[in-house]
Amino acid sequence: MGIVGLRSCWISCWIMIYVLLLIIFFWLFPNDLYPMIERKVYGSIIVVYVIIGGGLIYAVLNKSVYVFEPIVLISLMYLAIFVFMPIHDILNHYTTQYGKYIMNGGVRANIIVAISYIAFFICYYFKQEVYRLKKKKQRIDSWYLKKKVVRIALVIWLISFILYIYYTVSNRGLSLDYIFSLGFYGMQDDTLTASSPLAFLNKFGNSLAIPYLYICVFSKSKFLKLVVLLLTLIVYFINGSRYVMIIFLAGPIIYRYIKRKQSPKILYTIVLLVFLLFSCAFIASMRHGMRAGEGSSAYDSFTTNDIFDPFYSNFTLYKTFYGVVETFPDKHQYQLGRGMILGTLILFIPRALWPEKPREAICDYIEWSINKRAQISGLAYNNIGEYYVEFGVLGCVFFMGLLGYGCRKMKRLYASPNKTVNTLILYSVLLPCLFAIINAGWTPMNFYTILFCIFPWFILKRFLN
């Protein structure tokens, strides 16, 4: 089968899946035994599916979409959060969030999601130049240059690693024995709290990904790569840094494929995704015990059900958005940048230096939209929820359009004929960052995550230009 025939077969499979799922959703449509509001919400979910799924099909048909393209990741995440999970929950009567019934804001919320995605889609493809993946490669043959880059990357990784370890020891009170034995030995100092003026050092955990990727690309030492990998995963596990771990692990995989202009095989992709997601789910389910210094007892209380809880908690963030839409602006006014803008400016100021520093605005938003118990548990919302809380529907349209424009520019890093090893490495790290941006819509955290994640790149790229 030729390339044209293979592409036609691939497109046909996408369309068949899209139509088949639509038929299944209509077949499962709730009957009269369900409350009318839930039936209306279900109908609005189908509209969201038609728009997001249809946009993805359009991209496949007309834009030669690539599997490692931003629109693919973002579209699939929105389908999981706003379509598949709410349909599952409605059919199984899981319609509350920490005791609050959340379906009353569902129809309006889904309309906002549909409008927001359309804004993202238009800005993503507006005056979009169609790039063809070419086989042109940037060759770096200088043995001395490669060795120099590896040394600098290793120095940056080591400095970031030491600062991250120092944060874990000084701010969390975990001993080195506890950290490197994965909680089986050592102890925790309960007198230390997160109010330490050095709490900002935890951001250096985000700075480990790009140096490691440069080491993977330019070093021939498998031992060095393995040591850096294991040490980084250990500190991520102890600190429960699941989003950063996704960025760290996904970066080398994405780079491998975009450099060769290839797409992974379907079976390999499924196995890889299952491994990454279950690894992160394991960390999420264990992190409270590890952070609290429970050590090996955290493993004893772990069950297989704990693996699925993080999946459910992450993909049910649509419930928070339903609650947000029901609350704003009927009960509380839009916040006009209190959380997104002001929160970003003051987040990095240690509370020990500013005792009266206000708590994160998202805590108030969650308490108002759901209840106090949800706020204490650390419940979050997705990025559209944040845009809506701050600036309403117009804010959703503007910031989703801005996200589409940013993703279009980001795509140039790998699709442009002028791409280099530097741009491919940067893209390989920025793409998984979208997972955190979409799933955990808190701009102050995401801003500093990306900032600390990419600052080593600005240092290292100078040696390869």
N, C-alpha and C positions, 0 to 999 in steps of 0.2 A: 504494500500500500504506500503510495506517494505521500509527500508532505501535505499536499492539498486535500487528499482523501482522508488523511489522519486528522487534519484540522476540522474537516466537515463532520467526521465522526465524533470528535470531541465536543463540537458545538451542539450537535444533535443530543448528546448525552446531557449537557447542561439544560437544554430546553425541556427534555423529557422529565428530568428531575424537578424542574420548576413547575411544570404543569401537573405532575403527579402529586407533589406536595400540596398544591392548590386544591386539587380534587379531594385529597385526604382531609384537609382543613374544613372544607365544606361538608364532607361526610360526617365529621366529628362535631359539627355545629351543635351547641347545647340545645336541649329540648325545653319544653315548657316548664319542666321541673326546676330549672335554674332561674334565679332572679332575673328580672328584665334588664337590670343594669349590667349584669355579667354577660348577657347575650349581646347587648349593645357594645360592650367592650370587646367581646370576641369578634364581632363584625368589624370594628375599627382596627383590630390586630390584623385581620385579613387584608385590609387596605394597606397597612404598613408593609405587609409581606409583598403585596403586588408591586408597590413602589420600589422598595429596596431590592427585592429579587429581580424585578424588571430592569432596574438600573444596572444590576450586575450582568444580566443577560445582554443588555444593549452594549455594555462594555466588551463582552466576549465577542459579540457579532461584529462590531464596527471599529473597535479600538485596539484589537490585537492585545488584549490585556494579558499581563504576565502574572504568574502566581505570587511572586514576591513584590507586587505593586501595592501601594498604600490602600487603594480603593478596595482591593480584595479583602485585606485584613479588616478594614473598618466595616465594610458591608457585612461580612460574616459575623463580626462581633455584634453588630446591631440586630441582625437576624436572631442570634442566640439570646440576646437580652430582651428584645422587645417583641419577638414573635414566638419562638419555640418555647421559652420558659413560661411566659404568661399563658399560653395555650395549655401547657401541661398543668399549670396551677389551677386554672379555671375548671378544667375537666375533673380535677381531683379535689376541688373545693379548698385549695390552699389560698385563700383570699384575704388573709390578715397578715399584718406585720407588727410583731410585738403586741398583739392583742387588739390592734386597730384595724378595722375594715377599710381597705384601701381602694376599692373598685370605683368609688364615687368620682374620682378624678381621672379614671382610665380613658374615657373617650376623648376628652380634651387633650390629655397627655399624648395619646397616639396621633392625634391630628398634628400636634406640635412636632413630634418625631418625624412624621412624614414631610412636613414643610421644611424642617431643618435638614433632612437628608437631601431633599431636592436642592436646597441652597448649596450644600456641600458638593453635590454632583455637578451642578452647573459651573461652579467656580473651579472644580477640578479639571473639567474638560473645556472650559472657556478659552478659545484661541489656543487650544492645545496642539503643539507640534507633535506629530506622530513619529516617534523614534523607532528605527529598526535596530535590533540588537546585532552588532557587527562583531567580527572576530579579531578586530584590532586589539592588540595587547600592549600594555606598557611594560617594557622589559627593563629590569634593573639588574645588570650583570656584575656590578662592582661588588666583589666579595667584601671589601673594606667598608663600603657604604652599608651593606646589609648588617654586618657585624656591629657597626656603630649605632644603627637604628635599634637593634635588639638590646644593646647595652643601655641606651637611653630609655627605652620602653621598660626594661627591667628596673631601672632606678626609679622611674615614676611609679611603677607598680609597687615597689618595695616601700617607698615613702607613704603612699596611700594605704598600703596594707598595715604598716606600723601605726599610723594615725588611727586607722579603724580599730585595730587591736587595742590601742591605748584608750579609745572611747569605750570599748567593751569592758575593759578592766576597770577604768577609773570611774566611769559613769554608771555602768551596770553592776559593778561589784563582782564580776566573774573572774575567777583566777585563771591563769594560763593553763593549769592542769585541767580545769573544767572545760575550757574552750577546746583544747586539742585532743581531749579524750572523748569529745562529744557528750559531755555530761556524766560520764561514768565515774570520774574522779574529780577531786577539787571541791570548791565551795563558792558561796556567794556572800558578799558583804551587804546585808540588808540596810545598812545605814546610808548607803549612797542612793541618790535619787536622780531623776531626769532633770532636775533643776540646776544641775551643774553648769557653770559657764562654758564648759568644754563639750556640751551636748552636740554642738554643731559639727563636731568631728565625725559623727556618724555619716555625714554626707560624703566622706571620702570613700565609703564603700561603693559609691557609684562610679568612682574614678578607676576602678580595677578592670573594667571591661575592655576599653580601647587599648591600653598597654598589652593586655593579654592577647588581643587580636593581632596586634603588630608582631608579637612574639610568635604566634602561630603562623603568620604569613612569612616571616623572614628568618626564623631560627630553624636549623636542621636538627636541633637536639630534642628528641622525644622525651628525654628525662626532664629537661627544663620545662617543657610544656606540661608534663604530667604533674610535676611538683607545684607549679603555679596554679594549675587547675584545682588540685586537691586542697591546697591551703585556702584558696579563695572560697571554695564550696563549703569548707568547714566554718569559716567565719560567717558566711551567709546563713548557714543552717542554724548556728547558735543565736544569731540576731533575728532570725525569722524573716529575712529579706527576700521574699518570694518574687516580687516584681523585678528587682535588680538581678536576681538569679536568672530570670527569663531572658533579660537583655544579655547577660554574660554568656549563657549557653547558646542562645539563638544566633548571636553575632557571627561566630566562625562558620556555622552551618549556612547562613544566608550568604556570606561572602563566598563560600566555596561554589555555590550555584550561580550567583550573578556574575562571578568572574568568568565562568565557563559558558555563560548564556544558556544554562540548562534549567529544567524544572525537575524536581524530585519525582520518582515514581510514586504512584498512588499508595501502594502498600507501605513503602518506606516512609512516606509522609504521615500516614495514619499511626504507624509504630512510633515515629518520632514525636508526634503531637501527644500521644498517650503518655509517653515517657516524661516529656516536659511538664505536662499538666498534672500528672499524678505525683511527680517529684515536688512540684510547687504546692500541691494540695497536702502532701505529707508534711512539708515544712509549715504550712499554714496551720495544720491541725496540731502540730507539736510545739509551735513557737511560744505559746503562752507558758507551757511548762518549762521550756528551755530558758525563756527570759526570766522566769521567776526563780530559776536556780534549782528546779526540782530534780534535774539530772536524770539518772536512769529510771526513776519512778515515772517520769513522763512517758517512757517507752512502755512501761508495764500497763499503763492505763489506756494505751492506744489500741483502737479496734479498727476493723475494716470500714465500719460506718463513718469513722472520722475522716476517711479519705474523701468521701463524697460531700461532706458538709461544706468545705470551702467552695466546691463547684456550685452548690446550691446558693450559698451566701453571695457569691460574686455575680451569678447570672440572675439573681432575683432583685438586683438593684433597681429594676423597673418599678418595684413596689414603692421604693422611696420616692421615685419621680412622680408616681401617681399621687402620693401624699403631698409632695411639694406643690403640684399643680392645684390640688384641692385647697391648699393653704394660702398660696400667693396668687393674686393680690387680695383675695377676699378677706383674709384674717390678718395678714401682715403685708406691708408695702414691699415692693421690689427694693433690693438693698443697694443698688446703684454703685457697685464696685467695692463695697465694704470688705467682702471676702476675697475677691479676685485681685484687686489692685492694692488696697491698703494692707490686706493680709500678706501679700507677697513682699511688701516693703518692710514689714515688721517681723516676719517669721524668723529671720536670721538673728534677731537680737535676743541674747540669752535672758531668760526670765530672772536669773540671779542678778543681772545688771539692771533689770527693769522689773522690780517686784510687782508693780501695778499693771504690767503688760496684760492686755485683755486676752481672754482665751480665744481660740480659733473660732471664727464666725460660723464655720460649718457646724459646730456644736449647737449653736442656737438654732440654725436652720433645721437640723434633724429633730431637735426637741420640739420645735413648733410644728413641724410637719407630721411627725409620728408621735413620740412621747419621750419622757425622760429616760426610760429604760433603754430605748433604742440609741439615745445619745451616749449613754454610759457604755454601751456595748461596742461603741466605735463604728456604728453603721455609717455607710457612705452613700453617695449617689454617683451617677455617671456624668460625663461632661455636659450633656444637654441639660441635665438638672441644674448644674451650676450656672450655666448661661441664663436659664430661665429665672432662677432665684434673684440674680443680680439685675437683669435688664429685661425680663419678660420675653415675649415671643420675638420682638425685634432683635433682642440680644441673641437669641438662638439662631436666627437667620444670619445675623452679622458674623458671629463667631464661628458658626459652622461653615459659612462661606469663606471666612479667613482660614479655617482649617483646610478646606479644599484647596485654596490658593497655595498654602504652605506645603501641602502634600504634592501639589503639581510641581513646585519648585524643587522639592526634595527628590522627586523622581528623576530630575535631571542628573543627580549625582551618579546614577548608574546607567541611564539611558542615553546621555549625551555622547556623541562621538569623541568628545574631549575628556572623557572620564579618565581618571588615574587610579592608582592603587589607593591613594589617600581618599578620594571621593567614594570609592567602593567600600572602604573600611568605615567611613562616616555613615554611609547609608545603611550598612549592615547593623549598626548600633541604633540608629535613629528609628528604623522600622519597628523593632520590638518595643521601643519607647512608646509607640502609639497604643500598645496594649494598656499601659498604665494611664495614659491620657484619656482614653475612651472609658475604661472601666472604673477608674478612681478619679472622678472629676473634681479635683482640688488643685487649682492653679498654683498656689504657693508651694505645695509639695512638688508638683510636677515641674515647675520652673527650675527649682534648685536641683532636682534629680537630673534633668537634662543638662543644666549648666555644669555640674560637677562631672557628669558623664563624658562630656565632649571636650572639656578644657585640656586634657592631655593630648587630644588630637591636634590642637593648634600649636602645641610644642613640637610634636613628632612630624607633622607634615612639612615643616621647614627643611627637614633633612632629605626630603624626597622630591621637592619641587625642581 
